[in-house]
Amino acid sequence: MPDLWLANDPGVISGLMVWDGNHAWAQEGPALEMVSLVESELSAASRWDGWSLHVIVEGVTLPRMSHSPAKGGFGQIESIGALCYLAHRYMAELLPQDPSMRKGITLTMLQKIGWYYPSPDKHMIDAAKHLVVALLKKRIIKIEDLL
Protein backbone atom coordinates (compact mmCIF):
# COMPACT_ATOMS: atom_id res chain seq x y z
CA MET A 1 0.00 0.00 0.00
CA PRO A 2 1.47 3.41 -0.94
CA ASP A 3 2.22 5.95 1.75
CA LEU A 4 2.32 9.73 1.84
CA TRP A 5 4.49 11.18 4.60
CA LEU A 6 4.35 14.86 5.57
CA ALA A 7 6.75 16.25 8.17
CA ASN A 8 6.53 19.79 9.48
CA ASP A 9 9.01 21.85 11.47
CA PRO A 10 6.73 24.54 12.90
CA GLY A 11 7.36 28.17 13.63
CA VAL A 12 6.43 31.56 12.24
CA ILE A 13 8.58 30.34 9.34
CA SER A 14 8.01 26.60 8.93
CA GLY A 15 9.57 23.77 6.98
CA LEU A 16 7.70 21.00 5.19
CA MET A 17 9.08 17.71 3.87
CA VAL A 18 6.88 15.45 1.73
CA TRP A 19 7.73 11.89 0.62
CA ASP A 20 5.56 9.40 -1.25
CA GLY A 21 7.95 6.46 -1.03
CA ASN A 22 9.67 7.40 -4.30
CA HIS A 23 9.86 11.16 -4.58
CA ALA A 24 10.59 13.79 -1.96
CA TRP A 25 10.28 17.55 -1.93
CA ALA A 26 10.65 20.26 0.66
CA GLN A 27 9.58 23.85 1.11
CA GLU A 28 9.99 26.61 3.66
CA GLY A 29 7.74 29.58 4.23
CA PRO A 30 5.20 31.29 6.48
CA ALA A 31 3.46 28.85 8.83
CA LEU A 32 -0.03 29.33 7.41
CA GLU A 33 1.22 28.68 3.86
CA MET A 34 2.89 25.43 4.98
CA VAL A 35 -0.29 24.29 6.75
CA SER A 36 -2.22 25.04 3.55
CA LEU A 37 0.24 22.93 1.56
CA VAL A 38 -0.26 20.04 3.98
CA GLU A 39 -4.02 20.35 3.54
CA SER A 40 -3.66 20.34 -0.26
CA GLU A 41 -1.47 17.23 -0.19
CA LEU A 42 -3.77 15.39 2.24
CA SER A 43 -6.88 16.38 0.31
CA ALA A 44 -5.46 15.09 -2.97
CA ALA A 45 -4.04 11.89 -1.47
CA SER A 46 -7.27 11.10 0.41
CA ARG A 47 -8.91 10.53 -2.99
CA TRP A 48 -6.33 7.95 -4.05
CA ASP A 49 -7.43 4.42 -3.24
CA GLY A 50 -5.30 2.51 -0.79
CA TRP A 51 -2.97 5.32 0.30
CA SER A 52 -1.88 5.57 3.92
CA LEU A 53 -1.36 9.11 5.15
CA HIS A 54 1.10 10.11 7.87
CA VAL A 55 1.58 13.56 9.43
CA ILE A 56 4.65 14.18 11.59
CA VAL A 57 4.38 17.15 13.92
CA GLU A 58 6.74 18.49 16.50
CA GLY A 59 5.20 17.91 19.90
CA VAL A 60 5.56 20.55 22.59
CA THR A 61 4.73 20.71 26.25
CA LEU A 62 3.76 24.13 27.47
CA PRO A 63 4.06 25.24 31.05
CA ARG A 64 0.73 26.57 32.22
CA MET A 65 -0.09 30.06 30.90
CA SER A 66 3.17 30.35 28.99
CA HIS A 67 1.94 30.80 25.43
CA SER A 68 1.55 34.18 23.85
CA PRO A 69 0.44 34.52 20.23
CA ALA A 70 3.16 34.72 17.61
CA LYS A 71 3.88 38.03 15.95
CA GLY A 72 1.70 37.97 12.88
CA GLY A 73 -0.78 35.75 14.69
CA PHE A 74 0.23 32.28 13.47
CA GLY A 75 3.27 30.40 14.70
CA GLN A 76 4.46 27.15 16.23
CA ILE A 77 1.58 26.30 18.54
CA GLU A 78 -1.04 27.32 16.00
CA SER A 79 0.68 25.25 13.28
CA ILE A 80 0.78 22.17 15.47
CA GLY A 81 -2.90 22.52 16.32
CA ALA A 82 -3.87 23.00 12.67
CA LEU A 83 -1.79 19.99 11.59
CA CYS A 84 -3.34 17.78 14.29
CA TYR A 85 -6.78 18.82 13.05
CA LEU A 86 -5.87 18.08 9.42
CA ALA A 87 -4.51 14.65 10.34
CA HIS A 88 -7.81 13.88 12.06
CA ARG A 89 -9.92 15.33 9.22
CA TYR A 90 -8.14 13.26 6.54
CA MET A 91 -7.78 10.16 8.74
CA ALA A 92 -3.99 10.35 8.63
CA GLU A 93 -1.76 8.77 11.25
CA LEU A 94 -0.55 11.54 13.54
CA LEU A 95 3.04 11.11 14.70
CA PRO A 96 4.03 13.70 17.30
CA GLN A 97 7.76 13.95 17.84
CA ASP A 98 9.84 15.57 20.53
CA PRO A 99 12.09 18.23 18.95
CA SER A 100 15.18 16.60 20.47
CA MET A 101 14.59 13.36 18.52
CA ARG A 102 15.94 14.90 15.30
CA LYS A 103 19.30 15.79 16.89
CA GLY A 104 20.91 12.45 15.98
CA ILE A 105 20.24 12.91 12.26
CA THR A 106 23.15 14.66 10.56
CA LEU A 107 23.40 16.68 7.37
CA THR A 108 25.64 13.95 5.97
CA MET A 109 22.86 11.41 6.52
CA LEU A 110 20.37 13.64 4.72
CA GLN A 111 22.80 14.14 1.85
CA LYS A 112 23.29 10.39 1.52
CA ILE A 113 19.58 9.83 0.83
CA GLY A 114 19.17 13.01 -1.23
CA TRP A 115 17.08 14.88 1.34
CA TYR A 116 19.42 17.75 2.12
CA TYR A 117 17.55 20.93 1.24
CA PRO A 118 19.51 24.03 2.24
CA SER A 119 17.24 26.81 3.45
CA PRO A 120 17.79 30.20 5.04
CA ASP A 121 16.19 29.26 8.36
CA LYS A 122 17.03 25.52 8.26
CA HIS A 123 13.38 24.53 8.72
CA MET A 124 13.38 22.30 5.63
CA ILE A 125 16.41 20.49 7.06
CA ASP A 126 14.65 20.05 10.41
CA ALA A 127 11.49 18.79 8.67
CA ALA A 128 13.61 16.25 6.75
CA LYS A 129 15.20 15.14 10.03
CA HIS A 130 11.75 14.67 11.57
CA LEU A 131 10.76 12.52 8.61
CA VAL A 132 13.90 10.38 8.87
CA VAL A 133 13.26 9.79 12.60
CA ALA A 134 9.68 8.68 11.88
CA LEU A 135 10.80 6.35 9.07
CA LEU A 136 13.48 4.83 11.30
CA LYS A 137 10.95 4.25 14.09
CA LYS A 138 8.52 2.62 11.63
CA ARG A 139 11.37 0.56 10.15
CA ILE A 140 10.72 1.93 6.66
CA ILE A 141 14.40 2.78 6.41
CA LYS A 142 17.38 1.39 8.33
CA ILE A 143 20.14 3.32 10.02
CA GLU A 144 22.58 1.52 7.71
CA ASP A 145 20.94 3.34 4.78
CA LEU A 146 22.11 6.61 6.31
CA LEU A 147 25.70 5.71 7.15
C-alpha positions as CSV (number, residue, x, y, z in Angstrom):
1,M,0.0,0.0,0.0
2,P,1.5,3.4,-0.9
3,D,2.2,6.0,1.8
4,L,2.3,9.7,1.8
5,W,4.5,11.2,4.6
6,L,4.3,14.9,5.6
7,A,6.7,16.3,8.2
8,N,6.5,19.8,9.5
9,D,9.0,21.9,11.5
10,P,6.7,24.5,12.9
11,G,7.4,28.2,13.6
12,V,6.4,31.6,12.2
13,I,8.6,30.3,9.3
14,S,8.0,26.6,8.9
15,G,9.6,23.8,7.0
16,L,7.7,21.0,5.2
17,M,9.1,17.7,3.9
18,V,6.9,15.4,1.7
19,W,7.7,11.9,0.6
20,D,5.6,9.4,-1.2
21,G,7.9,6.5,-1.0
22,N,9.7,7.4,-4.3
23,H,9.9,11.2,-4.6
24,A,10.6,13.8,-2.0
25,W,10.3,17.5,-1.9
26,A,10.6,20.3,0.7
27,Q,9.6,23.8,1.1
28,E,10.0,26.6,3.7
29,G,7.7,29.6,4.2
30,P,5.2,31.3,6.5
31,A,3.5,28.9,8.8
32,L,0.0,29.3,7.4
33,E,1.2,28.7,3.9
34,M,2.9,25.4,5.0
35,V,-0.3,24.3,6.8
36,S,-2.2,25.0,3.5
37,L,0.2,22.9,1.6
38,V,-0.3,20.0,4.0
39,E,-4.0,20.3,3.5
40,S,-3.7,20.3,-0.3
41,E,-1.5,17.2,-0.2
42,L,-3.8,15.4,2.2
43,S,-6.9,16.4,0.3
44,A,-5.5,15.1,-3.0
45,A,-4.0,11.9,-1.5
46,S,-7.3,11.1,0.4
47,R,-8.9,10.5,-3.0
48,W,-6.3,8.0,-4.0
49,D,-7.4,4.4,-3.2
50,G,-5.3,2.5,-0.8
51,W,-3.0,5.3,0.3
52,S,-1.9,5.6,3.9
53,L,-1.4,9.1,5.1
54,H,1.1,10.1,7.9
55,V,1.6,13.6,9.4
56,I,4.6,14.2,11.6
57,V,4.4,17.2,13.9
58,E,6.7,18.5,16.5
59,G,5.2,17.9,19.9
60,V,5.6,20.5,22.6
61,T,4.7,20.7,26.2
62,L,3.8,24.1,27.5
63,P,4.1,25.2,31.1
64,R,0.7,26.6,32.2
65,M,-0.1,30.1,30.9
66,S,3.2,30.4,29.0
67,H,1.9,30.8,25.4
68,S,1.5,34.2,23.9
69,P,0.4,34.5,20.2
70,A,3.2,34.7,17.6
71,K,3.9,38.0,15.9
72,G,1.7,38.0,12.9
73,G,-0.8,35.7,14.7
74,F,0.2,32.3,13.5
75,G,3.3,30.4,14.7
76,Q,4.5,27.1,16.2
77,I,1.6,26.3,18.5
78,E,-1.0,27.3,16.0
79,S,0.7,25.2,13.3
80,I,0.8,22.2,15.5
81,G,-2.9,22.5,16.3
82,A,-3.9,23.0,12.7
83,L,-1.8,20.0,11.6
84,C,-3.3,17.8,14.3
85,Y,-6.8,18.8,13.1
86,L,-5.9,18.1,9.4
87,A,-4.5,14.6,10.3
88,H,-7.8,13.9,12.1
89,R,-9.9,15.3,9.2
90,Y,-8.1,13.3,6.5
91,M,-7.8,10.2,8.7
92,A,-4.0,10.3,8.6
93,E,-1.8,8.8,11.2
94,L,-0.5,11.5,13.5
95,L,3.0,11.1,14.7
96,P,4.0,13.7,17.3
97,Q,7.8,14.0,17.8
98,D,9.8,15.6,20.5
99,P,12.1,18.2,18.9
100,S,15.2,16.6,20.5
101,M,14.6,13.4,18.5
102,R,15.9,14.9,15.3
103,K,19.3,15.8,16.9
104,G,20.9,12.4,16.0
105,I,20.2,12.9,12.3
106,T,23.2,14.7,10.6
107,L,23.4,16.7,7.4
108,T,25.6,13.9,6.0
109,M,22.9,11.4,6.5
110,L,20.4,13.6,4.7
111,Q,22.8,14.1,1.9
112,K,23.3,10.4,1.5
113,I,19.6,9.8,0.8
114,G,19.2,13.0,-1.2
115,W,17.1,14.9,1.3
116,Y,19.4,17.8,2.1
117,Y,17.6,20.9,1.2
118,P,19.5,24.0,2.2
119,S,17.2,26.8,3.5
120,P,17.8,30.2,5.0
121,D,16.2,29.3,8.4
122,K,17.0,25.5,8.3
123,H,13.4,24.5,8.7
124,M,13.4,22.3,5.6
125,I,16.4,20.5,7.1
126,D,14.6,20.0,10.4
127,A,11.5,18.8,8.7
128,A,13.6,16.3,6.8
129,K,15.2,15.1,10.0
130,H,11.7,14.7,11.6
131,L,10.8,12.5,8.6
132,V,13.9,10.4,8.9
133,V,13.3,9.8,12.6
134,A,9.7,8.7,11.9
135,L,10.8,6.4,9.1
136,L,13.5,4.8,11.3
137,K,10.9,4.3,14.1
138,K,8.5,2.6,11.6
139,R,11.4,0.6,10.1
140,I,10.7,1.9,6.7
141,I,14.4,2.8,6.4
142,K,17.4,1.4,8.3
143,I,20.1,3.3,10.0
144,E,22.6,1.5,7.7
145,D,20.9,3.3,4.8
146,L,22.1,6.6,6.3
147,L,25.7,5.7,7.2
